[in-house]
Amino acid sequence: MKITLVADDTVRYEATPGPLTIEAPAPDKPYTSFHMLASALAQCTYETVHSWATHAKLQADDLAVEVRLQFVERPHRASAFEVTLLWPSLPEERVAAARRAGELCAVHQTLAHHPQIDAIVKR
């Protein structure tokens, strides 16, 4: 598995042999908590779509997923995610179904339905 920082606001997830690696275009490009969030969405989408492809008997060796973040201020946060399936071998007639499959990702659904977050301090 490999996560690549494509740009400050974009990560790519690809299935590669071996342990998870995270690559940046330069040493001064940090992998932030926002990149972790985008990576979780990318990996979940990949796994969901790859599973669907296996059941649909589609070749998915060339599948990768990119997630691009958009930000707003006050407070500083991610305001939007753009999920792109990079899948050159996907037949045109299966594009809409692949998009729908990707939207079934549990991380996608979690973000889309505004989870409750409780902040607790224990001493």
C-alpha positions as CSV (number, residue, x, y, z in Angstrom):
1,M,0.0,0.0,0.0
2,K,1.3,3.4,-0.8
3,I,0.0,6.9,0.0
4,T,1.5,9.7,-2.0
5,L,1.2,13.4,-1.3
6,V,0.4,14.6,-4.8
7,A,0.0,18.2,-3.7
8,D,-0.5,20.1,-0.4
9,D,-4.3,19.4,-0.7
10,T,-4.3,16.0,-2.5
11,V,-3.3,12.4,-1.5
12,R,-3.3,9.3,-3.7
13,Y,-3.8,5.7,-2.4
14,E,-2.5,2.8,-4.5
15,A,-2.3,-0.9,-3.6
16,T,1.4,-1.9,-3.8
17,P,3.1,-5.0,-2.4
18,G,4.7,-4.7,1.0
19,P,4.1,-2.5,4.0
20,L,2.3,0.9,3.9
21,T,4.5,3.7,2.7
22,I,3.9,7.4,2.7
23,E,5.7,9.5,0.1
24,A,6.0,13.2,-0.3
25,P,7.4,15.1,-3.3
26,A,10.0,16.8,-1.1
27,P,11.3,16.5,2.5
28,D,9.8,19.8,3.5
29,K,6.2,18.6,2.7
30,P,4.8,17.3,6.0
31,Y,2.1,14.6,6.2
32,T,-0.5,16.3,8.3
33,S,-3.6,15.2,10.2
34,F,-5.7,16.5,7.2
35,H,-3.7,14.2,5.0
36,M,-4.4,11.3,7.4
37,L,-8.1,12.0,7.1
38,A,-8.0,12.2,3.3
39,S,-5.9,9.0,3.3
40,A,-8.6,7.2,5.4
41,L,-11.2,8.2,2.9
42,A,-9.0,7.2,-0.1
43,Q,-8.1,3.8,1.4
44,C,-11.7,3.0,2.4
45,T,-13.0,4.0,-1.1
46,Y,-10.3,1.9,-2.7
47,E,-11.2,-1.2,-0.7
48,T,-14.9,-0.7,-1.3
49,V,-14.6,-0.2,-5.0
50,H,-12.0,-3.0,-5.3
51,S,-14.4,-5.4,-3.5
52,W,-17.2,-4.4,-5.8
53,A,-15.0,-4.8,-8.9
54,T,-14.0,-8.4,-7.8
55,H,-17.7,-9.3,-7.4
56,A,-18.5,-7.7,-10.8
57,K,-15.6,-9.6,-12.4
58,L,-13.8,-6.4,-13.4
59,Q,-10.0,-6.1,-13.5
60,A,-8.9,-3.5,-11.0
61,D,-5.1,-3.8,-10.9
62,D,-4.8,-0.3,-12.2
63,L,-7.2,1.3,-9.7
64,A,-6.0,4.2,-7.5
65,V,-7.9,6.8,-5.6
66,E,-7.1,10.4,-5.1
67,V,-8.7,12.7,-2.5
68,R,-8.5,16.5,-2.8
69,L,-9.3,18.6,0.3
70,Q,-10.7,22.1,0.3
71,F,-10.4,24.3,3.4
72,V,-12.2,27.2,5.0
73,E,-11.3,29.3,8.0
74,R,-13.0,30.3,11.2
75,P,-12.4,27.7,12.3
76,H,-9.7,26.3,10.0
77,R,-11.1,22.9,8.8
78,A,-11.6,20.7,5.7
79,S,-14.8,21.9,4.1
80,A,-15.0,19.5,1.1
81,F,-13.5,16.3,-0.2
82,E,-13.2,15.5,-3.9
83,V,-12.8,11.7,-4.4
84,T,-11.4,10.7,-7.8
85,L,-11.2,7.1,-9.0
86,L,-8.2,6.7,-11.3
87,W,-9.0,3.5,-13.2
88,P,-7.9,3.5,-16.9
89,S,-9.2,0.0,-17.6
90,L,-12.7,0.6,-16.3
91,P,-15.3,0.1,-19.1
92,E,-17.3,3.3,-19.8
93,E,-20.6,1.5,-19.1
94,R,-19.4,0.8,-15.5
95,V,-18.3,4.3,-14.6
96,A,-21.6,5.3,-12.8
97,A,-21.8,2.0,-10.9
98,A,-18.1,2.4,-9.8
99,R,-18.9,5.9,-8.5
100,R,-21.9,4.6,-6.6
101,A,-19.8,1.7,-5.1
102,G,-17.2,4.3,-3.9
103,E,-19.9,6.3,-2.1
104,L,-20.7,3.2,0.0
105,C,-17.3,3.5,1.7
106,A,-18.0,3.7,5.5
107,V,-15.6,6.6,5.9
108,H,-17.5,8.5,3.2
109,Q,-20.8,7.7,4.9
110,T,-19.3,8.8,8.3
111,L,-18.2,12.2,6.9
112,A,-21.4,12.7,5.0
113,H,-23.6,12.2,8.1
114,H,-21.8,14.5,10.5
115,P,-20.8,12.3,13.4
116,Q,-21.2,13.5,16.9
117,I,-17.9,14.2,18.6
118,D,-17.5,14.5,22.3
119,A,-14.4,16.1,23.7
120,I,-13.5,14.8,27.2
121,V,-10.7,15.7,29.5
122,K,-9.7,13.2,32.2
123,R,-7.3,13.9,35.0
